[in-house]
Amino acid sequence: MSSDTTGAGGVTDSAAFWENHYAGVDAQWGTRPNAVLAEAVTALAPAPGGGGRALDLGCGHGGDALWLASLGWDVTAVDVSATALGRVAAGAAAAGLTDRVHPGRHDLARSFPDGTFGLVTASYFHTPVE
């Protein structure tokens, strides 16, 4: 499979793979921040820097994005899965963080979010798709 292949409706093989993955994962999985990220941010950037904007690549269910937003970061949370992004949006709404969490759908092999960010994170950034 190649992420360059686009199927019906513009869905890439990568998107199809990750939609299938998230359809089988409990919605509460991945809603806590990555421990290594939390340690690094706490030690190196306890307050939002670089204009207060953060970019979370491959955000999954949004544990990192929601945690960063709770610290005051304005977070662009990017994933190829619409299911994952829906869960991020729901988590942001439940936590009262919709003004600081901005989900965006990108297949990073094809598109990338615009902007300048003071923090970029990519925890568990992997794919079995070329």
C-alpha positions in Angstrom: 0.0 0.0 0.0 1.2 3.5 -0.7 0.1 6.7 0.9 0.1 8.3 -2.5 -2.8 6.1 -3.7 -6.1 8.0 -3.4 -9.3 6.1 -3.3 -13.0 7.2 -3.5 -13.7 10.5 -1.9 -10.0 11.4 -1.7 -9.3 8.9 1.1 -5.7 7.7 1.1 -4.6 4.3 2.0 -3.1 5.8 5.2 -6.5 7.4 6.1 -8.3 4.1 5.5 -5.8 2.2 7.6 -6.1 4.6 10.5 -9.9 4.9 10.3 -10.0 1.1 10.6 -7.5 1.2 13.5 -9.5 3.8 15.5 -12.8 2.1 14.8 -11.5 -0.8 16.9 -10.0 1.2 19.7 -11.8 2.3 22.9 -12.5 6.0 22.7 -10.8 6.5 26.2 -7.5 5.0 25.0 -4.9 7.6 24.4 -6.6 10.4 26.2 -3.7 11.0 28.7 -0.5 12.8 27.8 2.6 10.9 26.8 4.7 10.7 30.0 8.0 11.6 28.2 6.3 14.7 26.6 4.9 15.8 29.9 8.3 15.5 31.6 10.0 17.4 28.8 7.5 20.2 28.6 7.4 20.5 32.4 11.2 20.8 32.5 11.8 22.8 29.3 8.7 24.8 28.5 6.4 25.0 31.5 4.7 28.1 30.0 3.6 28.4 26.4 6.4 29.9 24.3 6.8 30.9 20.6 3.5 32.7 20.5 1.9 30.0 22.6 1.2 27.8 19.5 1.8 24.0 19.6 1.5 21.5 16.8 0.6 17.9 17.7 1.4 15.6 14.7 -0.5 12.3 14.6 -2.5 13.4 17.6 -4.7 10.3 17.8 -7.3 10.6 20.6 -5.7 13.9 21.7 -4.1 13.1 25.1 -1.1 15.4 24.3 -3.1 18.1 22.6 -5.7 18.3 25.4 -3.0 18.4 28.1 -1.0 21.1 26.3 -4.2 23.2 25.9 -4.9 22.8 29.6 -1.5 24.4 30.2 -2.4 27.4 28.0 -1.0 26.3 24.6 -3.1 27.0 21.5 -2.8 23.5 19.9 -3.3 22.5 16.3 -4.0 18.7 16.6 -3.4 16.9 13.3 -4.3 13.4 12.3 -5.3 11.6 9.1 -8.2 9.9 10.9 -11.5 11.7 11.0 -12.6 9.4 13.8 -9.6 10.3 16.0 -10.2 14.0 15.3 -13.8 13.7 16.3 -12.7 12.2 19.6 -10.2 15.1 20.1 -13.0 17.6 19.4 -15.3 15.9 21.9 -12.5 15.8 24.5 -11.8 19.5 24.0 -15.5 20.3 24.4 -15.9 18.2 27.5 -12.8 19.9 29.0 -13.9 23.4 28.0 -10.9 23.7 25.7 -12.5 24.2 22.3 -10.9 27.7 22.1 -7.4 26.2 22.4 -7.7 22.9 20.5 -8.0 23.0 16.7 -8.3 19.6 15.1 -7.1 19.4 11.5 -7.2 16.4 9.1 -3.9 16.0 7.2 -2.2 13.0 5.6 1.3 14.4 6.3 2.7 12.8 3.2 0.3 15.0 1.2 -0.4 18.2 3.2 0.9 20.0 6.3 -0.8 22.6 8.5 0.2 26.2 8.0 1.7 28.4 10.7 4.6 28.9 13.1 4.7 26.9 16.3 6.7 27.3 19.5 6.3 23.6 20.2 6.0 20.6 17.8 5.3 17.1 19.1 4.9 13.8 17.4 4.5 11.0 20.1 4.0 7.5 18.7 4.4 8.9 15.2 4.5 5.8 13.0 2.6 4.0 10.3 2.8 0.7 8.5 1.7 2.4 5.3 4.5 3.5 2.9 
